């Protein structure tokens, strides 16, 4: 059962304890509010200000599991705080571990500060959880997919259009890379895991995947430079730096170009294109 007073008080306390810079928002010269405004929290949680305000006022219907998950992520809650929020709303908390899509506050704080950088947070199965605006401009919005298609590796073998953003001569290597990585995850997580289910689905769907899977190749590592083909600015050569969260098995991927290079200029152009698209 929902604990409306407890939920409302917890949300108010968390909102008051956060500052705009904690979540990548500008403070502005005329701010008088202590903590975040309700409309700012609502935007971070991808819901209307009216809906969020009703929760703080102990009104409205019980929020869904999806809504509570969005609030937990928007407020940068720890896993313990997230689980507490779920219980206040009368829901069972999600399972912890590699199946957990909840991004840690520390990784979110880093991502929030990469406003002028192409970056994304992905799971061990290549499912994109969050992207910076420049990340979306570079590869498209990869958070919109559902089911197995959330995994880039799954789309790589089942949706030919996925490969259009990558240099054609790299396709064979990238296919081997995805299969090698998935085999290692399956071995780590074991039979009956979500990774094993994904591998089985690809074995049933893709002849190319089956052929590579039978080779039992493991330990393949990404190349130092990733080569992209963007539909508006053309080819880009980007370095990819990776930060791993060992608790959730999430990875923060940061794409940068050598200063002064042609690719650096194209990234700057993409940042303008991305801002115009958002506006």
Buried (B, 14 or more C-beta within 10 A) or exposed (E): EBBBEBBBBBBBEBBEEBEBEBBBBEEEEEEEEEBBBBEBBBBBBEBEBEBBBBBBEBEEEBBEEEBBBBBBBBBBBEBEBBBBBBBBBBBEBBEBEBBBBBBBBEBBBBBBEBEEBBBBBBBBBBBBBBBBBBBBBBBBEBBEBEEBBBBBBBBBBBEEEBBEBBBEEBEEBBBBBBBBBBBBBBEEBEEEBBBBEBBEBBEEBBEBBBEBBEEEEEEBEEEEEBBBBBEEBEEBBBEBEEBEBEEBBBBBBBBBBEEEEBBBEBBBBBBEBBEEEEE
